């Protein structure tokens, strides 16, 4: 079974060869070869792609166990026709070994020569995840409790470019209607019992600077994001609360073969935030839902080296903390991670790579299939 899981990403990298559009065999071979080095490359296929694309992948998140997901993507135009990112609509579905499943529809629009960016989705999920508690002490007498979340999700986001600059302003709306069931009754300050239904209704203002040289696999530039979230009963939520999020990601080439990256993120909450909606520390190798509290902060660094032609290896390490307030920062739940990975330059003309990351923490080990960077924004 372990060998099968490792073979899946290798098979996935060659799935474009199964393109079902009517073409002669010679075209099938040439379209996946780069004219410069004759290496396997899907640039021409992606640039000229228009119509429906089936894209399967494997789920490797420890919080929900291993699984499989499939997306059917419709490209409204090709890169060649639009001279920029094409708008994409899609339908997706997936399931994991622990009984988690999800299905949904989504659309990503790039309009007016990338001056307007839209993203919208609606999804239904029934997720089984480990709940560790959202305070400094967690659940105190037990390590974790299984939490089933039966939820509907609606998300809408719209951003506008400021003139010809790299600055964007916009907003996002999130509606989450969920019915939560715990494996055993809980008796913690935030909640008592084993069942709960609730509704999240959040409005977020966003300000971003994006000077990266590539969205999927950047090697130079900066991404800065500032987001302020508000929720109240008059917009359909259950209480008055807010969140402030700061993200800073930077990339710097160190010569022709070395590339360094750094990522900083912090999230702070105000008011009566539902315990399951509090921020979490997201680092490769750390269980997704374990490090959760009123506030979180993390720092992660990564170094990438071009070992041979299209092949790259990387090493990364990170540290994160979930804490109740600044006075109790040292009492928060902290985690340290370390790992390595590899990438193959699968689309040279688009500067995009694909590969895997292997992350370790004091709690767990996980591997991830990554298209581009692990820090997608």
N, C-alpha and C positions, 0 to 999 in steps of 0.2 A: 504493500500500500504506500509506503514512504517513497519507493522508487517511482511509482505512478504519479505522485504529487509533484515530484521534481521534473518529470517528463512533460507535464502539462504546459508550462511556460514555453518550453522549446517547441512543442507542437504549435502553440499559439502564434509564435513568431513567423511560422510558415503558412498560416491560414490564408493569407492573401493569394497564395498559389491556387487556392480552390475557387477563385473567382468564376462564377457560372455564366458570365456574359459570353455571348458567342464570339469567339476569337479563334484564329488559327493557332496551332501549337507553337509556331515560331514566335508569335506575338506574346504568348503567355510566358515564354522564356525570357525574351528581351526586355519586357516591361519591368521585370524584377532584377535587372542587372544595371549597375551604374556605368555610364559611358566612360568615366575616368579610370576606374580601377577594376571594372568587371565584377565587383563584389555584389552580394545580395543586398538589394536596396528597394524600398517601396515608395520612393519619392515620386516617380512618374505616375504610379498607380494612384497615390493620394491626390496629387495635383490635378489629375484629369478625371478623378472620380466624380460621378454624378449618378444619383439614384440610390438604391437600397444596398446597405452593407450589413451583413450579419457578423457580430463580434462577440464570441464567447470568451470568458475569462474564468479564473479560479479565485475564490474567496479564501483568504488566509488570516483573517483577523481572529486572534485568540478569544476575544470576547464572545464570539458567536460560533466558533469552531470552523472547520474547513467546509467549503461548499463550491457551488458552480453558479455563475450568472451568465445570462445571454442578453444582448441588446441588439435591436434592429434599428439601424440609423438611416435616415433619409437625408442625403446631401441635396440642398435646394439648388446649388450651383457648384461648379468646380473652382479651385483656386485660380485656374487660368481665366475662366469667364469673369470672375468677380475681382480679380487682382487683389485678393486679400482673403481673410478667413471666411469660409462659406457658412451660411446659416444651416443648422442641423436640427431636425426633429427626430424623436425616437421613442421606442417603447422598450421596457426592460423588465426582467424578472430573474429571481435567484432564490436559492435555498441552501441551507447548510445542514450538517449532520446532527446538530442539536435541535432541529425542528424549526429553526428560524426561516421565514420566507418573506419576500417583498416583491411588489410589482408596481409599475408606474409608467407615466408618460412625461416627457420633458421636451423643451425647445430652447435652443441657444441661438440668439439672433445677433448678427453683426451688421448694423445698418448705417447708411449714409457714410460709406467709406470708413467704417470703424469709428465714427464719431458717437454712435449710440450702441450700447451693449445691453442686451436683454437676456435674462435666464428665468425660466418658469418650469415648475414641476408639480405634479400631483401624484401621490403614491399611497399604497396601502401596505402595512407591514404587520407581521406578527412575530416579534423578536423575543428570544430567550437569552437573557444576558445575566452575568454575575453582578450583583449589587453588593458593594463593600461598605456602604454608608458614606455620607458626604461631609463628615466632620473630622476633627483631628484624631479622634479615637476610633473612627469607623463604627463597626457593630459591636465593639467591645469583646463579647464572649464568644463570637463565632467569626470565622474568616470571611465567609461570603454567603449570600442567599440568592437563589435563582429568582429573577424577576422577569415576568412575562409582560410585554408591552404590546397591546393590540391597538394600533393607531392608524389614523388618517393624517396625511401631511400635505399641506399646500404651501408652496413657496413662490414668491414673485420678486424679481430684482431688476432694476433699471438704472443704468449709469450713463452719464454724459461726459464726453471729453471737453475740456475747457480750451476752446480755440484749437490751435495747432500744437498745444503742449502735451506733456505726458501726465497731466493731472486729470482726475475723474471725480465727479460728485454724483451722488445718487442715493437710492434707498432700497430697502428690502422689507417685505412683509412675510411673516411666517405664522401659519395656523396649524396647530397640532392638537388633535382631539385623541385622547388616549384613555384606555382602560388598563390599569396596572394590577397585576396579581402576583403576590409574593408566595414563595414556596411554603413558608411558615409565617405566622403572625409576628410582627415586629413591635417593639416597644422602645422607640428612640424619640428624642425631643422633637424631631420634625414630623413624625408620623406614628400612628398607633393602629395596628390591625393588619389585615392581609389583602385588602382590596381597596382600590381607589380609582375614581374616574375624574378627569380634569381636562381643562382646555387652556392651551397656551395661545395667546394672540399678541404678537410682537411686531413693532414697527422700528426699523433701524435706519439711521442716517449714516452714509458712508462717504469718506474722503480718501482718495488714493493717489499715490504717485507711483508710476510704473515706468522705469527707464531701462528695464532688462532687454538684452539683445535678442531674447527668444523666450516665448511664454512657456514652452514645454521643457527645453533643456538649456537654460541660461548659463552663460559663462562670464558675463559682465553686466554690471548695472545694479539697480536698487529697486526694491518694492517696499513702499511704506503705506500702511493702512490704518485708518482711525475710524472706529465704528461706535456709535452710541445707540443703545437699544432701550425702548420704552414699552411698558405694558401696563394696562389698567383695565378696570371692569367695563368702562364705557366703550372700549374697542373689542370686547368679547373675552378678555382675560379674567383670571380669578382673583388677582390682587395687584396692588401697585408696586412695581419694582423696575429696576433699570440695570443695565450692564454697560461697561466701557471697555472696549478692546483695542489694543495696540499691537501692531505687527510690523516688524522690520526684518527684511531679508536682503542680504547683500552678497554679491558675487565679484570675485577679483581674480583675473588670470595672473599666475606667478610663473612667467616664462611661457614657452610654447606647449609644454606638456602638463604642467601643474595648474590646477584650478582650486581656489579656496572659496568656501561659502560659510555664512553665519546666519543664524535665524534666532530672533528674539520675539517672544510673544507673552503678553500679560492680559489677563481679563479680571475685571473688578465688578462686583455686584453691589447694588443698593436696594434697600427695602426688603420685602418679603418674597424672595425668589423661591419657587417650589424646589424641593430638595433634588428632584431628578433633572431640573433644568439649570443647575449650577455648573459653572465651567469645569472642564476636566483637562488634565495634562495629556497631551498627545505627542508621544515620542515613539520611534521605532524600537520595539522590544518591550515596551511597557503595556500591561493590560489596559485597554481603552477606558474602562469605567472605574478603575480602582482609585485613581488619584483625583478626587473631586472635593471641592469645598466652595466657600463664598468667593474666594480669589485664587487665581493660579498665575504662576510665572514659570517660564522655561527659557533655556538657552541651549542651542545645538550648533555644533560646527561640523564641517565636512571637508575633506580634501580628496580630490580626484586626480588620477594620473593616467595619461594616455600611454598604455604599455606597448601597443602594437597596432598600427594603422587605425582600424575602426573600434578597437577594443579598449575599454577603460576599466580601472578598478578604483574603488573608493573606500575610505575609512571614515567613520563618524562617531561622535560621542555627544551625549547630552545630559542635562540635569534639569529637574523640574520640581516644583513644590506647590502643594495645594494647602492653603492656610485660611484660617477663619478671619483674622484681621492682622494688621501690621504689628500689633503688640505681641501677638502669638505666632509670629512668623517662624521662629525656630521650633515650634511645636507642631508644625504642619506635617503632612504626609509627603515625604520627599522620595525621589527616585533618580537613579543614575543609570544611563544606558551606554552601550558601546556596540559597535557592529561594523560590518563591511559589506561590500556589494560589487556588482559589475554591471557594465552597460555595453551595448553594441550600437553603433551609429546606424540605425535602421533606415533613416531617411535623411541623406546628406543634404539635399537641396533645401530641406526644411529645418536642418540642424537639430534633428530629434533623435533621441536614443531610447533604448528599451533594455530592461534587464531585471535583476533581482537584488533585494537587500536582505541581510540576515542580521537581526537585532537581538541583543541580550540585555536583561536587567537583573536585579536581585530577585525578581519574582518569576520571570518567564523568558521564553525564547520564541521568536516569531520570524517568519520569512514573508516577504512581500513581492509581488510582481509589480513592477513600476514602469509606466510609460512616461519617459521624460524624467523630471525631477520628483523627488519625494515631497517637495515643498510647493506643490501646485497652488497657484492663487489666480 
